[in-house]
Amino acid sequence: MRIPRWASARLLASVRLFALLGVLGIGFMMCGSVAVAGFIIGGGMLLLGGIIQITMHQFLKRAHHADGVVIAHKKEPGERVWFPIVHYTLPHGQEITFQGPRYNSPKPLPPVSTEVRVLYDPGDPQSAIIDHPVAKFWVKFGGYYVILLGIAFLVFATLTLVGLIHPSVTGGFSVGL
């Protein structure tokens, strides 16, 4: 799915902020402050997950349906990753072609000539996804998984800060009550 123009600036800024927070978190971890690193990385993941979730929710609220067909596949060189190329027509007759989600498979999926339902943004018809239960699931809930991972980092950081988990110099952790 191509990210809509209205959302791309917000997501790009979020990814840049998350990358900066990740670098800061790794820096603190290398200096021995695992708790601070966990708070920085966990907070960044909460922020990024929230922005992803809001952006995708707004897409689904605006999305319209259309019938499309898989016309070709694009393959990643040297990998088993395929991207279906989907063609569909808007109600007023404009024809749109977009690259669908990646499939990690020895053969292209879905096969060429397969008819698919398409969800598209009427304000930016190139921003579209194949209306498939798995793709829709990730669009609806993908940001929540990033949020849950951020919460896990924050819980880990809190347990480290209060002394229930002790990072070891040799690379492990010990739990102490």
Buried (B, 14 or more C-beta within 10 A) or exposed (E): BBBBEBBEEBBEEBEEBBEEBBEBBEEBBEEEBBBBBBBBBBBBBBBBBBBBBEBBEBBEEBBEEBEBBBEEBEEEEEEEEBBBBBBBBEEEEEEBEBBBBEBEEEEBBBEEEBEBBBBBBEEBBBBBBBBBEEBBEBBEEBBEBBBEBBBEBBEBBBBBBEEEBEBEEEEEEEEEE
